[in-house]
Amino acid sequence: MKVCKFEKIKNEEEIIRIIDCIRNEHPHVVVIPTAIPLQKWLQKISASWFHHEDETSHSIINTIEEYYYTLADHLITSNKLNKDINVLIQKYCNNIHNLVEEKADLLIDKIIKAEIYRLFSHLFTYCLREQGINAKLLDTSIFMQLNLERKPDIPYIQENIRPYIEQNQDTEIFIAPLSLCQNVYGEIDFVNKKYNDYYTIILATVFNANEVLLSTEINHICANLNNQREQHSLTYAEAEQLINNGAYLLYADCITLAAHSDIAIRLIDTNDTATEKLYISSHDTKNNIKAILVQDSVTLVRFTSLNVLPDYLLMGKLLEVIGKYKIKIISMASSNVSVSMILAASRDTLRIIQRELHKYVKMTTDENMSVIHVIGSLHWKHKQIESSIIETIKDIPISLIAYGSNDHCLTISVHTTDKNKVIRLLSQQLFRQLSA
């Protein structure tokens, strides 16, 4: 069984592309975001409603209604299905008109948002029904609940959604609105955007799926270009270590939950749903090099000791101050007199750190840096891997190398101007060897 999640639907063409992807993948659950134009109109409704501009709010709702009618006319050619979805559009939009007549309220604002989300998911169910697929809305505002920490309450979800699944066993595909849920008080709510992937993995767990397809913006991942799965596969441990190193991949709890339920994760690009970028599972392909990930907008910081503190106290002081401001350390190298770190921090935060540490170290920074993570089976017993990487980019200045802290990742820091050249050279050399 499979669950799919898509992101950022901009226009009608993307809706068609996603429907084609759904037909090819044939998942049991599809998690759908609301189209970007609808999200923008929702923001305008909120602004005008809270400013008591009733006429503007109703005008925007009329625009949303016309947008839905246009999509329905273009995407659903069956007279019966088109008539049915038009009736549904009118019903939902009339309800929203009535809601904005109420006094402006945050809860009602979320209810309006939920109505738009549900209606867009309904549109997908009708598109799939026209293709002969028995599709149905999965109203996650009933089943998905947040706990007091505003994280999904998994035991509650499992207990409440299973009776619904049993009652709808003839349904081929459920369409679920992305992020829609209820809070611990039973009110309409939405999951924080950073938990969207986790939201999907939870649904996969509840439905006993063995695979999840996640569409996300991952143009910072360079995997083997011949699209052979065994050459862009990571284990759960490799993916988790990569996230812990600071690379953007998924919310860390996604990997933990997927590993616990043995759910394979397939990552595809939002703009290229046909190409699989990464495959994360319990299976280890044993390939030395599996993928290359890039991080931009990071800063190289070098702390040179002023010999005020012994080296063992200096390191403790540096980590204490960095921890105080919750700064992410991506990689680090040190000697007894200096420490170099790649940090994800703003200029203002770095200035604060400099003020706190000026008695102990001289601090220099270089903001124009990129970090490249080479991922694979990089245990020290695998000879010549690290030397091959360094040899490949020997003509490019390297500011920092981190290797040996784990068996899955070698991290290189270079100037952003050299980033694309490094990626090209490494891809040509390392992935060509794999293909051979």
C-alpha positions in Angstrom: 0.0 0.0 0.0 1.2 3.5 -0.9 0.7 7.1 0.3 1.5 10.1 -1.8 2.0 13.8 -0.8 2.3 16.7 -3.2 3.4 20.3 -2.6 2.7 23.7 -4.2 0.1 23.4 -6.9 0.3 26.6 -8.9 -2.1 26.2 -11.8 -4.3 23.9 -13.8 -1.4 22.2 -15.7 0.1 21.1 -12.4 -3.2 19.6 -11.3 -3.3 17.6 -14.5 0.3 16.5 -13.9 -0.5 15.4 -10.4 -3.6 13.5 -11.5 -1.4 11.6 -14.1 1.1 10.8 -11.3 -1.7 9.5 -9.1 -3.0 7.3 -11.9 0.5 5.9 -12.5 1.3 5.4 -8.8 -2.2 4.4 -7.7 -1.7 5.1 -4.0 -4.4 4.4 -1.4 -4.1 7.8 0.2 -3.1 11.1 -1.5 -2.4 14.2 0.5 -3.1 17.4 -1.4 -2.2 21.0 -0.7 -4.5 23.9 -1.6 -3.6 25.7 -4.9 -1.4 28.7 -4.4 -3.9 31.2 -5.8 -6.5 30.0 -3.3 -4.0 30.4 -0.4 -3.4 34.0 -1.5 -7.1 34.7 -1.7 -7.6 33.2 1.8 -5.1 35.7 3.1 -7.0 38.6 1.5 -10.3 37.4 2.9 -8.7 37.3 6.4 -7.3 40.8 6.0 -10.5 42.4 4.7 -12.7 40.5 7.2 -10.7 41.6 10.2 -10.7 45.2 8.9 -14.6 45.0 8.6 -14.4 45.3 4.8 -17.4 43.0 4.2 -17.9 43.9 0.5 -14.2 43.1 -0.3 -14.5 39.8 1.5 -17.6 38.8 -0.4 -16.0 39.9 -3.7 -13.0 37.6 -3.1 -15.2 34.7 -2.2 -17.0 35.3 -5.6 -13.6 35.2 -7.3 -12.8 31.9 -5.6 -16.1 30.5 -6.7 -15.5 31.4 -10.3 -12.0 29.9 -10.1 -13.4 26.6 -8.9 -16.1 26.7 -11.7 -13.4 27.3 -14.3 -11.2 24.4 -13.0 -14.2 22.1 -12.9 -15.2 23.0 -16.5 -11.7 22.4 -17.7 -10.9 19.2 -15.7 -14.3 17.4 -15.5 -16.0 16.7 -18.8 -18.6 14.2 -17.6 -22.0 16.1 -17.4 -23.1 14.4 -14.3 -19.8 14.8 -12.4 -19.5 18.4 -13.5 -23.0 19.2 -12.3 -22.4 17.5 -9.0 -19.1 19.3 -8.3 -20.7 22.7 -9.3 -23.4 22.0 -6.7 -20.7 21.3 -4.2 -18.8 24.5 -5.1 -21.9 26.6 -4.6 -22.7 24.9 -1.3 -19.2 25.5 0.1 -19.0 29.1 -1.2 -22.4 30.0 0.2 -21.3 28.7 3.6 -18.2 30.9 3.4 -20.3 33.9 2.6 -22.4 33.2 5.7 -19.3 32.7 7.8 -17.8 36.2 6.9 -21.1 37.7 8.1 -20.1 36.7 11.6 -17.9 38.8 13.8 -14.2 38.4 12.9 -12.8 35.5 14.9 -9.6 33.4 14.6 -11.5 30.1 14.9 -14.0 31.1 12.2 -11.1 32.2 10.1 -9.6 28.6 10.4 -13.1 27.2 9.5 -13.1 29.3 6.3 -9.7 28.1 5.5 -10.7 24.4 6.1 -13.7 24.8 3.8 -11.4 25.9 0.9 -9.0 23.1 1.6 -11.8 20.5 1.7 -13.4 21.8 -1.5 -10.1 21.7 -3.4 -9.6 18.0 -2.3 -13.2 17.3 -3.4 -12.2 18.6 -6.9 -9.5 16.0 -7.0 -11.9 13.2 -6.0 -14.2 14.2 -8.9 -11.3 14.3 -11.4 -10.3 10.8 -10.3 -13.8 9.6 -10.5 -14.0 10.7 -14.1 -11.0 8.4 -14.7 -13.0 5.5 -13.3 -11.3 5.5 -9.9 -13.5 5.3 -6.8 -12.1 8.3 -4.9 -13.4 9.8 -1.7 -12.5 12.8 0.6 -10.7 11.8 3.8 -11.7 14.6 6.2 -8.6 14.8 8.4 -10.2 17.5 10.6 -12.1 14.7 12.2 -9.3 12.1 12.6 -6.0 14.1 12.9 -5.6 15.7 16.3 -2.7 17.7 17.8 -1.6 17.2 21.4 -0.8 20.0 23.9 2.7 20.4 22.3 0.9 20.9 18.9 2.3 17.7 17.5 0.1 15.0 15.9 -1.4 12.7 18.6 -0.6 9.3 17.0 -2.6 7.1 19.5 -5.7 9.2 19.1 -5.4 9.2 15.3 -4.9 5.4 15.1 -7.9 4.8 17.4 -10.3 7.1 15.5 -9.4 6.5 11.8 -9.4 2.7 11.7 -13.3 2.4 12.0 -13.6 4.8 9.1 -11.2 2.7 7.0 -13.1 -0.4 7.7 -16.4 1.3 6.7 -14.9 2.4 3.4 -13.0 -0.7 2.3 -14.3 -0.3 -1.3 -12.7 3.1 -1.7 -9.7 2.9 -4.0 -8.1 6.3 -3.2 -8.7 8.7 -0.3 -7.9 12.4 -0.9 -6.7 14.2 2.3 -6.3 18.0 2.6 -2.7 18.7 3.6 -2.2 19.9 7.2 -5.9 20.0 8.1 -6.5 18.7 11.6 -8.1 19.5 15.0 -6.4 20.8 18.1 -6.6 19.2 21.5 -9.8 21.0 22.2 -11.6 19.6 19.2 -11.4 22.9 17.2 -10.4 23.1 13.5 -6.6 23.7 13.2 -3.7 23.2 10.9 -0.4 21.4 11.3 2.7 23.6 11.2 4.2 23.6 7.7 7.4 21.9 8.8 5.4 18.9 9.9 3.7 18.3 6.5 5.9 15.3 5.7 5.5 14.0 9.2 1.7 14.4 8.8 1.9 12.2 5.7 4.1 9.5 7.4 1.5 9.3 10.2 -1.2 8.6 7.7 1.0 6.0 6.1 1.5 4.3 9.4 -2.3 4.3 10.2 -3.1 2.8 6.8 -0.3 0.2 7.2 1.4 1.5 4.0 4.8 0.2 3.0 5.8 3.2 0.9 5.5 6.9 0.9 6.0 9.2 -2.1 6.9 12.8 -1.0 7.0 15.6 -3.5 9.2 18.4 -2.2 11.6 21.0 -3.3 14.9 19.1 -3.4 17.0 20.8 -6.1 19.9 20.8 -3.7 20.2 17.0 -4.1 22.4 15.6 -6.8 21.9 11.8 -7.2 23.0 9.4 -9.9 21.5 10.8 -13.2 20.8 7.4 -14.8 17.8 7.0 -12.4 18.7 3.5 -11.1 17.3 3.2 -7.6 20.2 1.2 -6.2 22.4 4.2 -7.0 20.4 6.8 -5.1 19.3 4.8 -2.1 19.9 5.7 1.5 19.3 3.7 4.7 17.3 5.2 7.5 20.5 5.6 9.5 22.3 7.5 6.6 19.3 9.8 6.1 19.0 10.5 9.9 22.8 11.2 10.2 22.6 13.6 7.3 19.7 15.5 8.8 21.6 15.6 12.1 24.5 17.1 10.2 22.3 20.1 9.3 21.4 19.1 5.7 17.8 19.9 4.8 16.1 16.7 3.7 13.1 15.9 5.9 11.8 16.6 9.4 13.9 14.3 11.5 10.9 12.5 13.2 9.8 11.4 9.7 12.8 9.1 9.4 12.3 7.7 13.0 8.6 6.9 12.4 9.2 5.5 8.9 12.0 3.2 10.3 9.8 2.1 13.2 7.1 1.1 10.7 9.5 0.0 7.9 8.0 2.4 5.4 10.2 3.2 2.4 10.3 6.9 1.5 10.6 8.1 -2.1 11.5 11.7 -2.7 10.6 13.4 -5.9 11.0 16.9 -7.1 7.9 19.2 -7.0 8.6 20.2 -10.6 9.5 16.7 -11.9 7.2 14.1 -10.4 8.5 11.4 -12.8 12.0 11.4 -11.5 12.9 9.8 -8.2 15.7 11.7 -6.4 16.2 9.7 -3.3 14.9 6.4 -1.9 15.2 5.8 1.9 14.6 2.4 3.3 16.1 -0.3 5.5 17.9 -1.8 2.5 21.6 -1.0 2.1 22.8 -1.1 -1.5 26.4 -1.1 -0.2 27.3 1.5 -2.8 30.2 3.7 -1.7 28.7 6.9 -3.0 24.9 7.4 -3.1 24.1 11.1 -3.4 25.5 14.7 -3.0 23.6 17.3 -1.1 24.3 21.1 -1.1 23.7 23.7 1.6 24.0 27.4 0.8 23.8 30.6 3.0 26.2 29.3 5.6 29.1 31.0 7.3 32.7 29.8 7.9 33.8 31.1 11.4 37.4 30.7 12.6 38.2 31.1 16.3 41.9 31.6 17.0 42.9 31.4 20.6 44.4 34.4 22.4 45.9 32.0 25.0 43.7 33.3 27.8 42.2 29.8 28.3 43.8 26.4 28.1 42.7 24.5 25.0 40.4 22.1 26.8 38.5 25.1 28.5 38.5 27.1 25.3 36.5 24.4 23.4 34.0 24.2 26.2 33.6 28.0 26.2 33.0 28.1 22.5 30.3 25.4 22.6 28.7 26.9 25.6 28.2 30.3 23.8 27.1 28.7 20.6 24.6 26.5 22.4 23.3 29.5 24.3 22.1 31.0 21.1 20.9 27.7 19.6 23.1 27.9 16.5 23.3 24.9 14.2 26.9 23.6 13.8 27.1 22.0 10.4 30.7 20.9 10.5 33.8 21.6 12.6 37.6 21.1 12.5 40.0 22.0 15.3 43.6 22.1 16.5 45.0 23.1 20.0 45.0 26.8 19.1 42.1 27.3 16.7 38.6 26.0 15.8 36.9 26.4 12.5 33.1 25.9 12.2 30.5 26.1 9.5 27.5 27.7 11.1 23.9 28.6 10.1 23.5 31.9 11.8 22.6 35.5 11.0 25.1 38.4 11.0 23.5 39.9 14.1 23.9 36.6 16.0 27.5 36.3 15.0 28.2 39.8 16.2 26.7 38.9 19.6 28.9 35.8 19.8 32.0 37.9 18.9 31.2 40.3 21.7 30.9 37.5 24.2 34.1 35.7 23.1 36.4 38.7 22.3 38.4 38.2 25.5 39.3 34.6 24.5 39.6 34.4 20.7 40.1 36.3 17.6 37.0 35.6 15.4 37.0 35.9 11.6 34.1 35.1 9.3 33.4 34.3 5.6 29.7 34.4 4.7 29.9 33.4 1.1 30.2 29.7 1.7 28.4 26.5 0.6 28.6 23.0 2.2 28.6 19.9 0.1 27.8 16.6 1.7 28.9 13.4 0.0 26.7 10.6 1.2 27.3 6.8 1.1 29.0 4.0 2.8 32.2 5.8 3.9 33.6 3.6 6.6 37.4 4.1 6.9 37.8 0.4 5.8 36.6 1.3 2.3 39.9 2.4 0.9 40.6 5.3 -1.5 37.1 6.8 -1.3 38.1 10.0 0.5 41.3 10.3 -1.6 39.3 10.0 -4.8 37.0 12.8 -3.7 39.9 15.1 -2.8 41.8 14.2 -6.0 38.7 15.1 -8.1 38.5 18.7 -6.7 42.2 19.2 -6.1 42.3 22.5 -8.0 39.5 24.1 -6.0 40.2 25.8 -2.7 38.6 24.0 0.2 38.0 25.9 3.5 37.1 22.9 5.7 36.7 19.2 5.6 34.8 17.0 8.1 35.3 13.3 7.9 35.3 10.4 10.3 32.6 11.5 12.8 30.3 9.0 11.2 30.3 6.3 8.5 27.8 8.0 6.1 29.0 11.5 5.2 32.0 13.5 4.1 31.5 17.2 4.3 33.4 19.8 2.3 33.1 23.6 2.6 33.9 25.8 -0.4 33.2 29.3 -1.6 29.7 29.6 -3.2 31.3 30.7 -6.5 33.0 27.3 -6.7 29.9 25.2 -5.7 28.6 24.3 -9.1 32.0 23.3 -10.4 32.6 21.1 -7.4 29.2 19.4 -7.8 29.8 18.9 -11.6 33.3 17.3 -11.0 32.1 15.1 -8.2 29.0 13.9 -10.1 31.0 13.1 -13.2 33.7 11.2 -11.3 31.8 9.4 -8.6 28.6 8.5 -10.4 30.5 7.5 -13.5 32.4 5.0 -11.4 29.1 3.6 -10.1 27.7 3.2 -13.5 30.8 1.5 -14.7 
